[in-house]
C-alpha cells in the first residue's frame, strides 16, 4: 500500500490519508471544499463548493497516478437534496468521457460546515 499526499489538495483534517493506492486502485478519501493553502472552507453556493471539491479530488487522483477518466465509483454526500440539480451540473462537467458508478446521499452534516463531499475509487493508469 502507498499513502498519497498531494500538496495541491488540503491536508487531511483527521487520522486518515488523502488516498491509498493498493493493487492498482486508488481509494480517495472524501474531499470537502477546503482551500489547499489556508485549510479554510471556501465561501459560495453548492455549485462553487462542488467545483472546489472536484478540484481537490483531481489533485489527489493525479498525485496517485490516475484521473477522472479512470474513476470507477464515487460516493457523494449533500446536506440538502434540493441542491442535487446544481451539484449534478458541476459534476457532469468533470466526468465527460467515462461516467463512473455513483451513489449520492443526503446527510445531516459534513465537516467544517461543507455542503458537499465526494470520495472516489479509481484505477491507476
TORPA-4810 file (N, C-alpha, C, O; in nm, 3 decimals):
<nodes>
NODE_1_0.084_-0.119_0.000_0.000_0.000_0.000_0.088_0.124_0.000_0.192_0.128_0.066_X
NODE_2_0.045_0.224_-0.074_0.115_0.352_-0.078_0.021_0.462_-0.031_-0.092_0.473_-0.079_X
NODE_3_0.068_0.543_0.061_-0.008_0.658_0.109_0.014_0.774_0.013_0.127_0.803_-0.026_X
NODE_4_-0.095_0.841_-0.024_-0.089_0.954_-0.117_-0.111_1.084_-0.041_-0.206_1.097_0.036_X
NODE_5_-0.021_1.180_-0.064_-0.033_1.313_-0.008_-0.006_1.415_-0.118_0.108_1.431_-0.161_X
NODE_6_-0.109_1.483_-0.162_-0.095_1.587_-0.264_-0.082_1.722_-0.196_-0.162_1.757_-0.110_X
NODE_7_0.019_1.797_-0.235_0.035_1.934_-0.184_-0.068_2.029_-0.244_-0.088_2.139_-0.193_X
NODE_8_-0.133_1.986_-0.352_-0.231_2.071_-0.421_-0.373_2.048_-0.371_-0.468_2.107_-0.423_X
NODE_9_-0.388_1.964_-0.270_-0.518_1.940_-0.207_-0.501_1.964_-0.058_-0.390_1.956_-0.007_X
NODE_10_-0.611_1.993_0.012_-0.598_2.018_0.156_-0.547_1.895_0.231_-0.580_1.782_0.196_X
NODE_11_-0.469_1.920_0.332_-0.420_1.811_0.417_-0.539_1.748_0.489_-0.640_1.813_0.514_X
NODE_12_-0.525_1.622_0.522_-0.629_1.552_0.597_-0.654_1.626_0.729_-0.560_1.672_0.793_X
NODE_13_-0.781_1.636_0.768_-0.815_1.707_0.892_-0.841_1.609_1.006_-0.899_1.646_1.108_X
NODE_14_-0.798_1.486_0.988_-0.817_1.384_1.091_-0.717_1.272_1.070_-0.623_1.287_0.991_X
NODE_15_-0.735_1.161_1.139_-0.642_1.049_1.129_-0.671_0.960_1.008_-0.713_0.846_1.023_X
NODE_16_-0.648_1.014_0.890_-0.667_0.940_0.765_-0.576_0.999_0.659_-0.518_1.106_0.678_X
NODE_17_-0.562_0.929_0.547_-0.481_0.974_0.434_-0.571_1.032_0.326_-0.689_0.999_0.318_X
NODE_18_-0.515_1.119_0.244_-0.591_1.171_0.130_-0.634_1.056_0.040_-0.745_1.055_-0.013_X
NODE_19_-0.546_0.960_0.024_-0.577_0.841_-0.057_-0.476_0.732_-0.026_-0.368_0.756_0.029_X
NODE_20_-0.515_0.612_-0.062_-0.428_0.495_-0.054_-0.431_0.428_-0.191_-0.537_0.413_-0.252_X
NODE_21_-0.314_0.388_-0.239_-0.306_0.308_-0.361_-0.273_0.165_-0.319_-0.176_0.140_-0.248_X
NODE_22_-0.357_0.072_-0.364_-0.336_-0.069_-0.333_-0.384_-0.153_-0.451_-0.494_-0.133_-0.502_X
NODE_23_-0.301_-0.246_-0.493_-0.339_-0.339_-0.601_-0.390_-0.270_-0.726_-0.487_-0.314_-0.787_X
NODE_24_-0.324_-0.161_-0.765_-0.360_-0.090_-0.887_-0.483_-0.003_-0.878_-0.533_0.046_-0.980_X
NODE_25_-0.532_0.018_-0.757_-0.652_0.101_-0.737_-0.620_0.215_-0.643_-0.538_0.202_-0.552_X
NODE_26_-0.686_0.329_-0.666_-0.678_0.445_-0.577_-0.806_0.452_-0.497_-0.916_0.450_-0.553_X
NODE_27_-0.793_0.460_-0.367_-0.907_0.478_-0.278_-0.893_0.617_-0.216_-0.819_0.636_-0.120_X
NODE_28_-0.965_0.713_-0.274_-0.951_0.852_-0.231_-1.053_0.885_-0.123_-1.173_0.862_-0.139_X
NODE_29_-1.004_0.939_-0.014_-1.092_0.983_0.094_-1.181_1.096_0.046_-1.153_1.162_-0.054_X
NODE_30_-1.289_1.117_0.119_-1.381_1.224_0.084_-1.313_1.360_0.089_-1.240_1.391_0.184_X
NODE_31_-1.338_1.439_-0.012_-1.286_1.574_-0.018_-1.401_1.670_0.008_-1.512_1.652_-0.042_X
NODE_32_-1.372_1.773_0.087_-1.467_1.881_0.108_-1.406_2.008_0.049_-1.288_2.008_0.014_X
NODE_33_-1.483_2.116_0.037_-1.434_2.235_-0.033_-1.342_2.324_0.051_-1.374_2.438_0.083_X
NODE_34_-1.227_2.267_0.086_-1.127_2.344_0.160_-1.023_2.399_0.063_-0.987_2.333_-0.035_X
NODE_35_-0.975_2.518_0.092_-0.863_2.575_0.018_-0.737_2.501_0.061_-0.712_2.486_0.180_X
NODE_36_-0.658_2.456_-0.035_-0.539_2.375_-0.004_-0.435_2.452_0.076_-0.368_2.394_0.162_X
NODE_37_-0.421_2.580_0.052_-0.318_2.658_0.121_-0.362_2.699_0.261_-0.286_2.683_0.357_X
NODE_38_-0.482_2.752_0.273_-0.527_2.803_0.404_-0.592_2.696_0.491_-0.594_2.709_0.613_X
NODE_39_-0.645_2.591_0.429_-0.718_2.490_0.502_-0.857_2.534_0.543_-0.925_2.466_0.621_X
NODE_40_-0.900_2.649_0.491_-1.031_2.704_0.526_-1.137_2.665_0.424_-1.107_2.647_0.306_X
NODE_41_-1.260_2.652_0.470_-1.375_2.624_0.383_-1.395_2.743_0.291_-1.394_2.858_0.336_X
NODE_42_-1.414_2.718_0.161_-1.440_2.828_0.069_-1.584_2.876_0.087_-1.669_2.801_0.134_X
NODE_43_-1.608_2.999_0.051_-1.745_3.051_0.056_-1.813_3.020_-0.077_-1.747_2.981_-0.174_X
NODE_44_-1.942_3.037_-0.080_-2.015_3.016_-0.205_-2.124_2.912_-0.191_-2.140_2.847_-0.087_X
NODE_45_-2.199_2.899_-0.299_-2.312_2.806_-0.302_-2.263_2.664_-0.329_-2.143_2.639_-0.338_X
NODE_46_-2.357_2.572_-0.344_-2.320_2.432_-0.363_-2.245_2.412_-0.495_-2.159_2.324_-0.502_X
NODE_47_-2.273_2.490_-0.598_-2.200_2.477_-0.724_-2.053_2.514_-0.705_-1.965_2.443_-0.751_X
NODE_48_-2.027_2.625_-0.637_-1.889_2.668_-0.611_-1.817_2.566_-0.523_-1.701_2.534_-0.546_X
NODE_49_-1.888_2.515_-0.423_-1.826_2.416_-0.335_-1.799_2.285_-0.408_-1.696_2.222_-0.385_X
NODE_50_-1.889_2.244_-0.495_-1.869_2.122_-0.573_-1.748_2.137_-0.664_-1.668_2.044_-0.678_X
NODE_51_-1.734_2.252_-0.727_-1.619_2.279_-0.813_-1.489_2.264_-0.734_-1.394_2.202_-0.783_X
NODE_52_-1.483_2.319_-0.614_-1.363_2.311_-0.532_-1.336_2.167_-0.488_-1.221_2.122_-0.488_X
NODE_53_-1.441_2.095_-0.450_-1.425_1.955_-0.410_-1.364_1.875_-0.525_-1.271_1.796_-0.504_X
NODE_54_-1.415_1.895_-0.646_-1.364_1.820_-0.761_-1.222_1.863_-0.797_-1.143_1.780_-0.842_X
NODE_55_-1.189_1.988_-0.778_-1.051_2.035_-0.798_-0.959_1.964_-0.699_-0.851_1.917_-0.737_X
NODE_56_-0.999_1.955_-0.573_-0.919_1.886_-0.472_-0.906_1.737_-0.504_-0.798_1.679_-0.494_X
NODE_57_-1.017_1.676_-0.543_-1.016_1.533_-0.576_-0.926_1.506_-0.696_-0.851_1.409_-0.697_X
NODE_58_-0.933_1.593_-0.798_-0.846_1.578_-0.915_-0.699_1.580_-0.874_-0.620_1.499_-0.922_X
NODE_59_-0.662_1.671_-0.786_-0.522_1.680_-0.741_-0.478_1.552_-0.671_-0.366_1.504_-0.694_X
NODE_60_-0.562_1.496_-0.588_-0.529_1.371_-0.519_-0.514_1.258_-0.621_-0.418_1.181_-0.615_X
NODE_61_-0.609_1.249_-0.714_-0.602_1.142_-0.815_-0.477_1.155_-0.901_-0.411_1.054_-0.928_X
NODE_62_-0.442_1.275_-0.943_-0.322_1.294_-1.026_-0.196_1.254_-0.950_-0.107_1.191_-1.006_X
NODE_63_-0.189_1.291_-0.823_-0.073_1.252_-0.741_-0.065_1.101_-0.728_0.045_1.045_-0.718_X
NODE_64_-0.179_1.035_-0.727_-0.184_0.889_-0.714_-0.163_0.816_-0.846_-0.154_0.693_-0.849_X
NODE_65_-0.155_0.891_-0.957_-0.134_0.828_-1.088_-0.262_0.793_-1.160_-0.267_0.697_-1.236_X
NODE_66_-0.367_0.871_-1.136_-0.495_0.846_-1.201_-0.558_0.979_-1.241_-0.495_1.084_-1.231_X
NODE_67_-0.682_0.974_-1.285_-0.755_1.095_-1.322_-0.904_1.062_-1.328_-0.944_0.947_-1.305_X
NODE_68_-0.986_1.162_-1.360_-1.130_1.142_-1.361_-1.174_1.037_-1.463_-1.275_0.970_-1.441_X
NODE_69_-1.102_1.022_-1.573_-1.144_0.925_-1.674_-1.122_0.780_-1.628_-1.168_0.687_-1.694_X
NODE_70_-1.054_0.762_-1.516_-1.028_0.628_-1.463_-1.100_0.602_-1.330_-1.072_0.503_-1.262_X
NODE_71_-1.191_0.692_-1.294_-1.270_0.671_-1.172_-1.379_0.570_-1.202_-1.451_0.582_-1.300_X
NODE_72_-1.389_0.470_-1.116_-1.491_0.366_-1.136_-1.613_0.386_-1.046_-1.721_0.337_-1.077_X
NODE_73_-1.595_0.458_-0.933_-1.706_0.475_-0.839_-1.685_0.601_-0.757_-1.574_0.627_-0.708_X
NODE_74_-1.790_0.679_-0.741_-1.787_0.790_-0.646_-1.902_0.774_-0.548_-2.006_0.714_-0.578_X
NODE_75_-1.880_0.827_-0.431_-1.986_0.840_-0.333_-1.992_0.988_-0.298_-1.892_1.049_-0.259_X
NODE_76_-2.111_1.045_-0.313_-2.130_1.189_-0.297_-2.226_1.215_-0.183_-2.328_1.147_-0.168_X
NODE_77_-2.193_1.313_-0.103_-2.272_1.347_0.014_-2.317_1.492_0.004_-2.235_1.581_-0.016_X
NODE_78_-2.446_1.516_0.017_-2.502_1.652_0.016_-2.577_1.673_0.147_-2.637_1.581_0.201_X
NODE_79_-2.572_1.796_0.198_-2.651_1.821_0.318_-2.795_1.858_0.285_-2.880_1.864_0.373_X
NODE_80_-2.821_1.884_0.155_-2.957_1.920_0.115_-2.983_1.866_-0.026_-2.920_1.911_-0.121_X
NODE_81_-3.074_1.772_-0.040_-3.105_1.715_-0.171_-3.169_1.817_-0.265_-3.178_1.792_-0.385_X
NODE_82_-3.212_1.930_-0.213_-3.260_2.037_-0.301_-3.145_2.095_-0.384_-3.169_2.163_-0.484_X
NODE_83_-3.021_2.068_-0.344_-2.902_2.113_-0.417_-2.858_2.014_-0.524_-2.760_2.039_-0.594_X
NODE_84_-2.930_1.902_-0.538_-2.887_1.795_-0.628_-2.868_1.843_-0.772_-2.768_1.808_-0.835_X
NODE_85_-2.959_1.921_-0.824_-2.951_1.966_-0.963_-2.826_2.052_-0.987_-2.753_2.030_-1.083_X
NODE_86_-2.802_2.148_-0.900_-2.685_2.235_-0.914_-2.556_2.154_-0.898_-2.460_2.174_-0.972_X
NODE_87_-2.554_2.064_-0.801_-2.440_1.975_-0.781_-2.415_1.892_-0.907_-2.302_1.882_-0.954_X
NODE_88_-2.521_1.833_-0.961_-2.510_1.744_-1.076_-2.457_1.816_-1.199_-2.381_1.757_-1.276_X
NODE_89_-2.496_1.941_-1.219_-2.446_2.019_-1.333_-2.294_2.033_-1.328_-2.227_2.014_-1.429_X
NODE_90_-2.241_2.066_-1.212_-2.096_2.081_-1.198_-2.027_1.945_-1.212_-1.927_1.933_-1.282_X
NODE_91_-2.080_1.846_-1.146_-2.024_1.710_-1.150_-2.013_1.661_-1.296_-1.911_1.605_-1.335_X
NODE_92_-2.119_1.681_-1.374_-2.123_1.633_-1.512_-2.015_1.696_-1.599_-1.969_1.634_-1.696_X
NODE_93_-1.973_1.817_-1.568_-1.867_1.884_-1.645_-1.731_1.818_-1.625_-1.642_1.832_-1.710_X
NODE_94_-1.714_1.747_-1.516_-1.585_1.685_-1.484_-1.578_1.538_-1.524_-1.469_1.484_-1.544_X
NODE_95_-1.692_1.474_-1.537_-1.695_1.334_-1.577_-1.763_1.327_-1.713_-1.884_1.302_-1.722_X
NODE_96_-1.685_1.350_-1.819_-1.742_1.361_-1.954_-1.726_1.233_-2.035_-1.824_1.184_-2.092_X
NODE_97_-1.606_1.178_-2.040_-1.584_1.061_-2.127_-1.631_0.932_-2.060_-1.702_0.851_-2.121_X
NODE_98_-1.591_0.913_-1.936_-1.631_0.795_-1.862_-1.710_0.839_-1.740_-1.661_0.916_-1.658_X
NODE_99_-1.831_0.792_-1.730_-1.915_0.827_-1.617_-1.911_0.710_-1.517_-1.959_0.601_-1.545_X
NODE_100_-1.853_0.736_-1.399_-1.840_0.627_-1.301_-1.974_0.590_-1.238_-2.070_0.665_-1.244_X
NODE_101_-1.976_0.473_-1.179_-2.090_0.439_-1.093_-2.091_0.541_-0.980_-1.987_0.594_-0.941_X
NODE_102_-2.211_0.569_-0.927_-2.219_0.675_-0.826_-2.335_0.651_-0.731_-2.441_0.603_-0.769_X
NODE_103_-2.310_0.687_-0.607_-2.416_0.697_-0.507_-2.416_0.841_-0.458_-2.310_0.899_-0.437_X
NODE_104_-2.534_0.898_-0.441_-2.546_1.032_-0.385_-2.648_1.026_-0.273_-2.762_0.985_-0.294_X
NODE_105_-2.607_1.067_-0.155_-2.695_1.059_-0.040_-2.698_1.193_0.033_-2.602_1.271_0.029_X
NODE_106_-2.809_1.217_0.101_-2.820_1.334_0.187_-2.777_1.295_0.328_-2.810_1.187_0.377_X
NODE_107_-2.704_1.385_0.390_-2.656_1.362_0.527_-2.695_1.482_0.614_-2.724_1.590_0.563_X
NODE_108_-2.696_1.461_0.743_-2.735_1.567_0.835_-2.632_1.679_0.843_-2.667_1.795_0.862_X
NODE_109_-2.504_1.644_0.828_-2.399_1.743_0.845_-2.271_1.690_0.782_-2.255_1.569_0.765_X
NODE_110_-2.180_1.782_0.747_-2.049_1.745_0.695_-1.943_1.825_0.770_-1.975_1.928_0.830_X
NODE_111_-1.817_1.779_0.769_-1.712_1.850_0.841_-1.701_1.997_0.799_-1.717_2.031_0.682_X
NODE_112_-1.672_2.080_0.895_-1.647_2.223_0.875_-1.764_2.300_0.814_-1.746_2.413_0.768_X
NODE_113_-1.883_2.241_0.813_-1.999_2.310_0.758_-2.009_2.303_0.606_-2.081_2.381_0.545_X
NODE_114_-1.937_2.210_0.544_-1.941_2.194_0.398_-2.081_2.151_0.354_-2.156_2.090_0.430_X
NODE_115_-2.114_2.185_0.230_-2.241_2.145_0.170_-2.229_2.016_0.091_-2.329_1.951_0.062_X
NODE_116_-2.105_1.980_0.054_-2.082_1.864_-0.033_-1.950_1.797_0.001_-1.854_1.863_0.041_X
NODE_117_-1.946_1.666_-0.015_-1.824_1.587_-0.001_-1.829_1.476_-0.105_-1.935_1.419_-0.131_X
NODE_118_-1.713_1.446_-0.165_-1.706_1.339_-0.265_-1.583_1.253_-0.238_-1.473_1.304_-0.218_X
NODE_119_-1.605_1.120_-0.238_-1.494_1.024_-0.232_-1.495_0.944_-0.362_-1.597_0.937_-0.430_X
NODE_120_-1.381_0.882_-0.395_-1.372_0.811_-0.523_-1.282_0.689_-0.514_-1.192_0.680_-0.430_X
NODE_121_-1.310_0.595_-0.603_-1.224_0.480_-0.626_-1.188_0.484_-0.774_-1.276_0.497_-0.859_X
NODE_122_-1.058_0.472_-0.804_-1.013_0.485_-0.942_-0.905_0.382_-0.971_-0.842_0.328_-0.880_X
NODE_123_-0.883_0.356_-1.099_-0.777_0.268_-1.146_-0.651_0.353_-1.166_-0.658_0.463_-1.220_X
NODE_124_-0.536_0.301_-1.123_-0.408_0.367_-1.150_-0.377_0.346_-1.298_-0.390_0.235_-1.349_X
NODE_125_-0.336_0.451_-1.364_-0.306_0.444_-1.508_-0.165_0.394_-1.529_-0.120_0.381_-1.643_X
</nodes>
